[in-house]
């Protein structure tokens, strides 16, 4: 995933619509954001996590208001009159695997008396594929696309508060499965289990029909042979991906040691 733009609208300390360009031109490979304390550097991290997975949604202004209301810019939400609404959103524009993505997560708050309530929430992601075709996904389907690109366990590793130490050993248990999903190992694992269940379920019937001969028995025997071939191919591919995964984990360990040396 290569981020190019983030747009924040009334998100915490960012009042109104604020756009930050994150694109870099070769040979540059890094974007550095430098600002005074309290300017919103950490809020940017929170904005990325919220846009991807609605992290920190439990924060609220007060005990009478809904969870999530504290994510709204106080200047915007506190200016509301009774029954007026305010919008808060984060848009991410990024590319991945030769496809372009535009992700928008938006919440609307409404003032009811002295309390603030979340009126409704929206989540959309537009995907422009290699052939130029645009497909739009909404709500749960959009979240499934996001989880496939950037699982929660992975994003927590990539977006964290710089003033706090990052303990790799305390990362969620889902980290391994998230890496497997991103690298494409998970479908092969599921495929292997599926093939195994099909073979197991057909063996007794194949044995019975093969004993009596006939076209049905030969058909099922050929089917079993094909399943055996599919299983062998899936196991081979899984082993190849496991090697790549092992190399990736070694690189992560090198990064961890460098971070420890930096803190020292």
C-alpha positions in Angstrom: 0.0 0.0 0.0 1.4 3.4 -1.0 -0.3 6.4 0.6 -0.6 9.6 -1.5 -3.2 11.8 0.2 -5.1 12.2 3.5 -8.0 14.6 3.8 -9.3 15.4 7.3 -12.6 17.2 7.9 -13.4 18.3 11.4 -11.3 15.5 12.9 -10.1 16.4 16.4 -7.8 19.4 16.1 -8.2 19.7 12.3 -11.0 22.2 11.8 -12.7 22.2 8.5 -11.2 20.4 5.4 -7.5 19.9 5.6 -5.5 18.1 2.9 -2.0 16.7 3.3 -0.1 15.4 0.3 2.1 12.4 1.1 3.4 11.6 -2.4 7.1 11.5 -3.0 9.1 11.6 -6.2 12.1 9.3 -6.9 14.7 9.1 -5.5 12.9 10.2 -2.3 11.3 7.4 -0.4 10.3 9.0 2.9 7.8 11.7 4.1 8.8 13.5 7.3 6.1 15.5 9.1 7.7 18.1 11.5 5.7 20.3 13.8 5.5 21.8 17.3 4.0 19.8 20.2 0.2 19.9 20.0 0.1 20.7 16.3 -1.6 17.4 15.4 1.2 14.8 14.5 -0.3 12.1 16.8 -3.8 13.0 15.6 -2.7 12.1 12.1 -1.8 8.6 13.3 -5.2 8.4 14.9 -6.8 9.6 11.7 -5.2 6.8 9.7 -6.3 4.1 12.2 -9.8 5.5 12.4 -10.2 5.7 8.6 -9.1 2.1 8.2 -10.7 0.4 11.2 -12.6 3.1 13.2 -10.1 2.9 16.0 -10.7 5.0 19.1 -14.4 5.1 18.4 -15.2 4.8 22.2 -14.0 8.3 23.0 -16.8 10.6 23.9 -17.3 14.2 25.0 -19.1 13.5 28.2 -21.1 10.8 29.9 -24.4 11.9 28.2 -23.0 11.9 24.7 -22.4 9.0 22.3 -19.1 7.2 22.0 -17.1 8.7 19.1 -18.2 12.3 19.7 -14.8 13.2 21.1 -13.3 12.6 17.6 -15.2 15.6 16.3 -13.3 18.9 16.2 -14.5 20.7 19.3 -14.8 24.0 17.5 -17.3 22.5 15.1 -19.3 20.3 17.5 -19.6 22.8 20.3 -21.0 25.4 17.9 -24.0 23.3 17.2 -27.5 24.5 18.1 -30.1 21.9 19.2 -31.0 19.5 16.3 -28.1 20.8 14.2 -25.6 18.4 12.7 -21.9 18.3 12.0 -19.9 16.1 9.8 -16.5 14.5 10.5 -14.6 12.4 8.0 -11.2 11.1 6.9 -10.4 10.3 3.3 -7.4 8.2 2.2 -6.1 8.0 -1.4 -3.6 5.2 -2.0 -2.4 2.7 -4.5 -1.8 -1.1 -4.2 -0.9 -3.7 -6.7 -1.5 -1.4 -9.7 -4.9 -0.4 -8.5 -6.0 3.0 -7.1 -8.2 3.3 -4.0 -10.2 6.2 -2.5 -11.4 5.4 1.0 -13.9 7.7 2.9 -15.2 7.1 6.4 -17.7 9.7 7.6 -19.7 10.2 10.8 -22.5 12.7 11.4 -23.2 14.0 14.9 -26.4 15.8 16.0 -27.0 17.8 19.1 -30.0 16.7 21.3 -30.4 19.1 24.2 -27.1 19.2 26.0 -25.9 15.8 24.6 -24.3 14.9 21.3 -25.3 11.8 19.4 -23.9 10.0 16.4 -26.6 10.3 13.7 -25.3 7.9 11.1 -22.0 6.6 9.8 -20.7 6.0 6.2 -17.9 4.0 4.7 -17.1 3.9 1.0 -14.1 2.7 -1.0 -13.7 3.2 -4.7 -11.3 0.8 -6.5 -10.0 1.6 -10.0 -8.4 -1.6 -11.3 -5.7 -2.2 -13.8 -8.2 -2.0 -16.7 -9.5 1.4 -15.6 -12.8 0.0 -14.3 -14.1 1.6 -11.1 -15.9 -0.5 -8.5 -17.5 1.1 -5.3 -17.9 -0.9 -2.1 -20.0 0.4 0.8 -20.2 -0.3 4.6 -19.4 -4.0 5.5 -18.2 -4.9 2.0 -15.9 -1.9 2.1 -14.5 -3.0 5.5 -13.8 -6.4 4.1 -11.7 -4.8 1.3 -9.8 -2.8 3.8 -9.2 -5.7 6.1 -7.8 -7.7 3.1 -5.3 -4.8 2.3 -4.4 -3.7 5.8 -5.6 -6.0 8.7 -5.9 -4.3 12.1 -3.0 -6.1 13.6 -0.7 -4.8 10.8 -1.9 -1.2 10.9 -1.3 -1.0 14.6 2.3 -2.0 13.9 2.7 0.7 11.2 0.8 3.6 13.0 1.7 4.1 16.6 2.5 7.0 18.9 6.2 7.9 18.5 6.7 8.9 22.1 5.7 5.5 23.3 7.8 2.4 23.0 6.6 -0.2 20.6 6.8 -3.7 22.1 6.7 -6.3 19.3 6.1 -9.1 21.8 2.9 -7.5 22.9 1.4 -7.3 19.4 -2.0 -9.0 18.9 -2.1 -12.7 18.3 -3.7 -12.0 14.9 -0.4 -10.6 13.6 0.8 -13.9 12.1 -2.6 -14.6 10.4 -2.7 -11.0 9.1 0.7 -11.4 7.5 -0.4 -14.7 6.0 -3.5 -13.0 4.6 -1.6 -10.1 3.0 0.9 -12.5 1.5 -1.8 -14.8 0.1 -1.0 -17.8 2.2 -4.5 -18.0 3.8 -6.4 -18.9 0.7 -4.0 -21.8 0.1 -4.4 -23.0 3.6 -8.2 -23.0 3.3 -7.9 -24.6 -0.1 -5.8 -27.5 1.3 -8.4 -28.1 4.1 -11.2 -28.0 1.5 -9.5 -30.5 -0.7 -8.8 -32.8 2.2 -12.5 -32.7 3.2 -13.6 -33.5 -0.3 -11.2 -36.4 -0.6 -12.3 -37.8 2.8 -16.0 -37.5 1.9 -15.6 -39.2 -1.5 -13.2 -42.0 -0.7 -15.8 -44.4 0.7 -18.2 -43.8 -2.3 -15.4 -44.2 -4.8 -14.3 -47.5 -3.3 -17.8 -48.8 -3.4 -18.5 -47.8 -7.0 -15.0 -48.7 -8.2 -15.5 -52.2 -7.0 -18.6 -52.6 -9.2 -16.9 -50.9 -12.2 -18.9 -48.6 -14.5 -18.7 -45.1 -15.7 -19.7 -43.6 -12.3 -16.8 -45.3 -10.5 -14.3 -44.2 -13.2 -15.6 -40.6 -13.0 -15.2 -40.5 -9.3 -11.7 -42.0 -9.5 -10.7 -39.3 -12.0 -12.2 -36.7 -9.7 -10.1 -38.0 -6.8 -7.0 -37.9 -8.9 -7.7 -34.3 -9.7 -8.2 -33.4 -6.1 -4.9 -35.1 -5.2 -3.2 -32.9 -7.8 -4.8 -29.8 -6.5 -3.8 -30.6 -3.0 -0.2 -31.2 -4.0 -0.1 -27.9 -5.9 -1.6 -26.0 -3.0 0.9 -27.6 -0.5 3.8 -26.6 -2.9 2.6 -23.0 -3.1 2.1 -22.8 0.6 5.7 -24.0 1.2 6.9 -21.3 -1.2 4.9 -18.6 0.6 6.1 -19.9 4.0 9.7 -19.3 2.9 8.8 -15.7 1.9 7.0 -15.2 5.2 10.1 -16.5 7.1 12.3 -14.0 5.3 9.8 -11.2 6.1 9.8 -12.1 9.8 13.6 -12.0 9.8 13.5 -8.5 8.3 11.0 -7.5 11.0 13.4 -8.8 13.7 16.2 -6.7 12.2 13.9 -3.7 12.3 13.0 -4.4 15.9 16.7 -4.5 16.9 17.4 -1.2 15.1 14.5 0.4 17.0 15.9 -0.8 20.3 19.3 0.5 19.4 17.8 3.9 18.5 16.0 4.1 21.9 19.2 3.3 23.7 
